[in-house]
Amino acid sequence: CLPTRLSCLFRQTRWVGIEGKTTEPRYQTGLHWDESSQGNAGGLGIQREEGAVELVSGIAVLGWGSLVWDQKGLQLKSIWHTNGPCLPVEFARESGGQRATLVLLDGVSPSRTLWARSTLNEMSAAAEDLRVREGPTRRSWIYQTDASGTHDMNGKQVVTSSAPAVQSWLSAAGLDGAVWTGIPPQGFDLSNLETEVVAWLRELSDVSQHANAEKYVRMAPSTVDTPVRRAIRKELGWHPEPLDPKLLEDPAPGEPCAG
């Protein structure tokens, strides 16, 4: 059995339908069923016997913030898996809509991220799909990782602590590549981040802006448990809201991240 392009199981795998009936796999994109991607493991309704080990191929889209619950047309052929790479993310960017959003921040403790499989088989196409969903944003802020390393959409090598973590995770997962967002921090003093973000959120006076900011923090996946999030929870009482289970392959997170 080849490590890529094939789904290899040491034990039997069967596909389970909506009411427990054995059927072909069906994938969910947002809240809509997509039955065009049959025959690929990792989608909704896979039921494996205990001890099964699976190797899959394809391009992963990594997510840790609103991408998970608000795809905005992002082309996915699987729902979100909770065993993505451990990456240093934090609420460290003042973004549009008056939100403190999650971005990569070297030096902070890593959190478990999520991933879903793109419907697109070319790395450049999957990266452009993610870029359009993100704004569109700068090509230099969309990263692509495969066996050759990590580069932005302009072909420049990305030097960040996250790149080796993504590449190592890809190898273990048996995936061909991953695309992810490298939008930088903005607007906050990184040396006093917890105090800054809490004070900024507390001072939001517009009702709609306050509600939008609170929703973003509450809806972030529970695996993203950062110092800033804990400070927000303590000072503002914004506890995590459970994500719609239809979005997740398995509500249980992957192994905790070291450090």
N, C-alpha and C positions, 0 to 999 in steps of 0.2 A: 504494500500500500504506500503510495507516494505521500510525502509530507505536505504537498500543496496540490491544489486543483482537485483533490479528492477529499471526501469526508470519511475518515477512518474510525471505526468503532471496534473496540476489543469485544464488546458484547452487542447484543441486538438492540437496534433503535426502532421505535415505531412512532408514527405520527398520530396525534390525538386531536380530534376535531372539537368543535364548540361544546358538544354535549357528551364528550368522552368517546365518540365513535372514531375508529381508525380511518384516516383519510390522508390525502396528500397535504403537505404543509401549506399554510397560508400565512402571509406576512402582513403586518400592520404598518401603515404609514400615517402617523398622527392618529386619527381616530377612524381611518378608512382602510378597509381590507385591500390588499394587493395580492392577487393570486397568480401574478405573472412570474414569480420567482420560485418556482417549485424545484425541489431536489437539492436545495442548499441547507445544510444544517445550521442551527443557531437561531431559527425563527420561532415565532409563537407556537406553542403546542408541542414542542419536542419533549418526549418522555423517554428517559433512558433508564435502563436497569442500573442498580448501584454498581459503581466501579467502572462505568463506561468512560472512555477517554476519547475526545474528538479533536481532530485537526481540521481546520477550515482554511479556505483561501478567500481572497477578496480584499477590498480597501475599506478600512475602518475610518469612521468619522468620530473624533473624540469630543466629548461634551462634559461640562461641569456647571453650566449656568442655564440661561433661558433657552439655549439651543435644545435642551432636553424636552421642555414642555411647550415650546413655541417654535416650531420648525420653519414656518414661513416659506413653504415650498421646497425645502431641502429634500433632495431625492434619496430616500432611504428604502431598503428592501428588508430590513429587520427592525424590530423594536429595540429598545435600549438594553444593553447588558451591563450589569453592575460590577463587573470585574475588569475594568479598564486599568491603565497604568497609574501608578502613584506619582502625582505631579505637584509641585509647589504652587498652589493657587491661593489667592486671598482677595478679599473685598478691598481693592486698592485703586479703583479707577472711578472718577466722577464722570458719568456717562450721560448721554442724551436722555431726556425724560426725568432728569434729576434722580438718578439711581447710583448707588455705590455698587459697582459690578465686579464680578470675579475675573481676575486676570492672573497670568503667570507672574510670579514674583520670586526670583532666586533668593535663597537664604531662609525661606519659611519652611515649616514642616510640611511634608507632602500629604495630600489627601487622595483618596481613591476616586478616580474619575469613571465616567461611563463611556460606552462606545456602541455604535450601531453600524451596520454594513451599508455602504453606498450602493445604489443601483448602477453606478457608473464604474466601468472597468479600467478606464484610463486615469492615471494619477492627476494629470493636468485638468481633466474634466471634473473630477471630484473636487479638486482644489478650487476651481472656478465656481462650482456650485456652492461651496461653502462661502467663498468670498462674496457672492451675490447675496446670499442670505444674511451676511453680516453687515449689510449697509447699502451698497457694496463698500468694502473697505480696501485698504491699500494691499497691493500684491505682496509687498514685503512683510505683511502681517499674517499671511497665510502660509503655514509650514507644511512640508511634504516629507514624510519619512519612509524609506524603503531600505533594501539591503545596501545601497550605495551611501547612505547617510541621510542627513536632514538638510533641506534647502528651502528657501522661500520660493515664491512663484516666479521670481526673476532669475532663479538659478544660483543665487548666492548661498553659500554654506551658512547654516545657522549654528552659532556657538552659544549654547545655553545649557544649564544643568539638566533641563528637561529632555533634551535630544537623546542622550544615551539611555534614559529611562524608557522612552517610547520605543527605541530600537530594540532594547532587550525584551520588552513586553511583546513586541511584534514577533520576535523569534520564538518565544515560548507559546504564543497563541496560534502560530502557524498561518498568520495573515501575510498578505503580500506587501501591504503598505498602510499608511495612515495619513490623514489630513487633519490639521488642528489649527486653532487660532492663537496667534502670538501678539495680540493687541497689548501694548505696554500700560503700566500704571500711569495715572494722570490726576492732578488736582489735589492730592493729599500729601502731607508731610510723612514720608515713609519711616522716619525715625520715631514718630509718635502716632502710629497709624490707628491703634484702637481708640484712643481718646479723640483723635481728629474725626474719624468716621462717625462715631456715636454722636459727637456734638453737631456735626453737619446734618445728620439725619434728624436729630431732635429739633433743629432750627428750621426745617422745611415748613413753610407757613401755608402754602397752597394745598388745599385738601386733596386734589387729584394727584399732585406730585407726591405727597406723603403716602397716599394709598399705593401708588405705583412703586415707590421705593420699598415699602413694606412688603408688597407682594413678591418682589424679586428676592428679597432676603428669605422670606418664609418658604418660597418654592424651590430654592436651591436644593439639590439632592442632599439627603441627610448624611451621606458619606463625606461631604465637604464640611468638616467641623473644625473651623479655624479659630485662632485667637480673637480676631475681629468679630466673627459670628458669635462666639461665646460672650463677648462684651456686649454686643447688641442684644442678645437674649437676656442678659442680666440687667442691663440698664433700661431697655425699652420693652422687654417682654415679648419680643418677636420670635416665637418658637417655630421650628420647622413645620410646614404643612406636608402631609404625605402626598406623594405624587400619585396620579391616576395609575392604578395597577395595570391598566391596559397599555401603558407606555413602557412597562418594564418586563424584561424576560424573566426576571426573578427578583422579588422585592428584597431578598437577602443580599447584603453587600459582599464583595470579595474579601479576601483576607485583609486585616488591618495593615496599614502602611507603617513601616519601621521609621522611627525618628519623629 
